[in-house]
Amino acid sequence: MARVEAAPQSVVASGLEASFAAATADNVSFTNSVDQRTLFWVKNGDGSDHDVTFHTSETRDGNAVADLTVTITAGKERLMGPFPAGVYNQSDGTVYADFSATTSMTYAVINIPAR
């Protein structure tokens, strides 16, 4: 299955009323700015904790850097990032995020523009 490409939403001086998309089994990719101003916001409306895993692409001394897995507590939300491009950007310039479950999980990709 192809990943869902999530469009970043930009914060402006007057603020951002973020739009959230439902998590799907296809998982997500999003463009990651090289200046490390991209964030991933997840809301877990389920009664159970769920994980989001961010794939890494970096190796050090021939060893792969471990993926980052973050637990989103039941009924809570978490804002994650920034994502250093050299660690998290895949060959297509995007970050890959996988959900352990999709029930009541929503997300938004937030970009904070440089001023």
BELSULJO-V126442 format. One record per backbone hydrogen bond with DSSP energy under -1.0 kcal/mol. NH is the residue of the N-H (numbers start at 1). CO is the residue of the C=O. E is the energy in kcal/mol with one decimal. If there is no record, write none. Layout:
nh={NH | NH}
co={CO | CO}
e={E | E}
//
This chain:
nh={4 | 6 | 9 | 11 | 15 | 18 | 21 | 23 | 27 | 28 | 29 | 30 | 32 | 36 | 39 | 40 | 41 | 42 | 43 | 44 | 45 | 50 | 52 | 53 | 54 | 55 | 57 | 58 | 60 | 63 | 65 | 68 | 70 | 72 | 75 | 76 | 78 | 80 | 87 | 88 | 89 | 90 | 93 | 95 | 97 | 98 | 100 | 105 | 106 | 107 | 108 | 110 | 111 | 112}
co={27 | 29 | 109 | 111 | 12 | 16 | 107 | 105 | 24 | 97 | 4 | 95 | 93 | 33 | 110 | 80 | 108 | 78 | 106 | 76 | 104 | 72 | 70 | 98 | 68 | 96 | 87 | 87 | 63 | 60 | 58 | 54 | 52 | 50 | 44 | 73 | 42 | 40 | 84 | 84 | 85 | 94 | 90 | 30 | 28 | 53 | 51 | 102 | 43 | 21 | 41 | 39 | 9 | 37}
e={-2.6 | -2.9 | -2.8 | -2.4 | -2.3 | -1.0 | -2.9 | -3.0 | -1.7 | -2.6 | -2.5 | -1.7 | -1.4 | -1.6 | -3.3 | -2.8 | -2.9 | -2.8 | -2.6 | -3.1 | -3.2 | -2.0 | -2.4 | -2.7 | -3.3 | -2.0 | -3.2 | -1.0 | -3.0 | -2.2 | -2.8 | -2.1 | -2.9 | -3.7 | -1.1 | -2.2 | -2.6 | -3.1 | -1.6 | -2.6 | -1.7 | -3.2 | -2.3 | -2.7 | -2.6 | -2.6 | -2.6 | -1.9 | -2.2 | -2.2 | -2.0 | -2.6 | -3.0 | -2.9}
//
